């Protein structure tokens, strides 16, 4: 099981890096801005997921430190949001230059795989209660960055963050609050599930 999990983690990390590399090359070939490419939450979350999967593959389960458990939780939560938001808000929109296999990897496969990785190999030691609060900091900073940059450049990575598409900043605030609630609900569920699964393993 441990060997298969390590191989799966390495394989998924390689796959997502190949997908993002291919997508980046498509952007470059069409003269699109690199800053825009790396302003997508999907891209940033998948890059983080690849890093965390490699770190997890290189670390024996019994030696997992609290900082790595926090990173794994953060990654699982981000990827769960990526999958959910895409399915509910973006699935029927034009994804531009994104090839079909890249779309499937970034928006379908990776969210499921990273959440399963969290559930199949939960941290042996429960995370502190403030783990969820910590996990919300970077998404909040991402939102602030996106809105400030959008005001300066006129470009937004997602239509629901563009005031011109959702009836002003009130519409943006409504979407942001709903997604924030999703972070809290999913984060609480992931933490509770991991603790329950880890406890059941200890009882075997």
N, C-alpha and C positions, 0 to 999 in steps of 0.2 A: 504493500500500500504506500509506504513512504517513498520508495523508488519511483513508483508510477506517478505519485503526486509531484515529485521533483521534476520528472521528465515533462509532465503536463504543464507545469509552471514555466519551464524553459521554452517549451514549444509555443505556448500562448504568447509569451513575451516576444519571441522571434516573429511570430505571425503579426502581432499588432505593430511592431516596428517596421516590418515590411510593408504593411498597409499604409502606415503614416508616411513612410519614405516615398512610396509610389504616389500618394496623394500630393505630397510636397513637390515632387518632380512635375506633376501636372500643373500645379499652380505656377511654378517657375517657368515652365514652357509657355504659359499664356501671359507671362508678365505681371502676375498678380502679386500683391504685397505680402512679404513674409510675415510682417507684423499682424496682418489680418488673419493669416493662417493660424498663427499661434495665439489668437484671441478667441478661438472657439473652445468652449468648455469641454466639448467632446474630445478634442485633440489633447488638451492639457490633462484631462482625466485618464485617457488611454495611455499617455506617456507615463503618468504616475503609476498606473496599474502595471505597466511593463516593468518599471523599476522595482516595484514592491514584489512582484512575482519572482523576479530574479533574486532579490534579497531573501525571500522566503525559501526559494529553492536551495540557496546556499547555507541556510540555517537549519540545523536539526530542530524538530518540534520542541524537544525538551529544553533547548537552549534559546528559545525565542524570548527576547527582552521586551519589556513593556513598551519601549519606543517603537519597536517593530509591530507589536500588536496594535498600537494606536494608528500606525501608518496603514496597516492592513484594514483596519476598521474604516478609516478615512477613505481609502481606495474603494472598498466595497460599497460604502454609502454613495460616493460620487458616481460610481458606475451604475448603481441602481437608479439614481436620479437621471442619468444619461438615457438609460433604456426607457424609463417611464415617460420622461418629457418627450423623447422622440416619438414614442408610440402614440401619445395623446395629442401632441401639438405640431409635430414636424413630419410625420410619416408621409403625408400626402403632398408635401411641398417639394418644389424642385430643389435637389441637393447639388445643383450646378455641375461641376466637373467630376464629382465623386463617382467612381466606377461601382457597379453593383456589388462586386465581391468586397470592396473596401467598406461600403455601407453596411453590409451584413456583418463584417468583422467588428467594426467600431460600435454599431448601434444595437446589434442583436447578440452576437456570440460573446463578446467581452463582458457586457453587463451580467449575463447569466453565469458565465464562467467564474468571474471574480466573486460574485455573491456565493456561488457554490463552494469556491475555495475557502471562503470565510466560514461557511457552515460545516464543511467536511473536516476542516482542521482548525477548530476554534482555539483561541488562546487557553492554555491550561490555567493561567491566573486571570480572574475577572478584571476587566478594565475598571478604573475609577469612574465615579459618577460624572466627573467633569469631562470624560472622553467625548461625549456628544457635543458639549459646548466648544471644546477645542476644534472639533471637526467642522463646526459652522463658521469659524473665523475666516478661512480662506475663501469659501464661496461668497461670503459677505464682501470681502475685499475684491473678489472678481467682479461682483455686481457693481461696486463703486467704480472700479477701473473701466468697465464696459460703458457705463453711463457717461463718465467724464470724457473718455476717448471718443465716444459717439458724438458728444457735443462739439468736440474739436474737429473731428474728421467728417462727420455726417454719415459714418458707416457703423452699423451694428451687426453683430454676428447672428442674431436671432430676431425675427420680426416682433416677438412679444416683448422685446426689450427696446424697441424703437418707438418713441412717443408718437411719431407720425402715423404709425400703423395701428395703434391701440387706443386712440383718443386722448393722447397726452400722457403726462407723467402719472396721472391718477390711474390710468390703465396699466402702465408699467408697474406701479406700486401694487396693484391688485394681483397681477401675475407673479410678482416677486414674493408677495406674502403667501400666495398659494403654494409656490414651490418651496418656500421656507418651511411651511407646515409639512410638506412632503418630506423634507430633510429630517424634521423632528420625529415624525411618525415612523418613517423607515429606519432611521437611526436607532430609535428606541427598540424597534422590533429586532433589528440585527444584533443589538447588544443582548437583549433578553434571550434570543434564540441561541447565541453563542454560549451564554452562561449555562443555559439548560442543557445543551449538548455536551459541554465540557463536564458538567456535574454527572451526567449519565455515564460518560466514559470512565470517570473516576470510580463509579460504583460497580463497574464490571469486574 
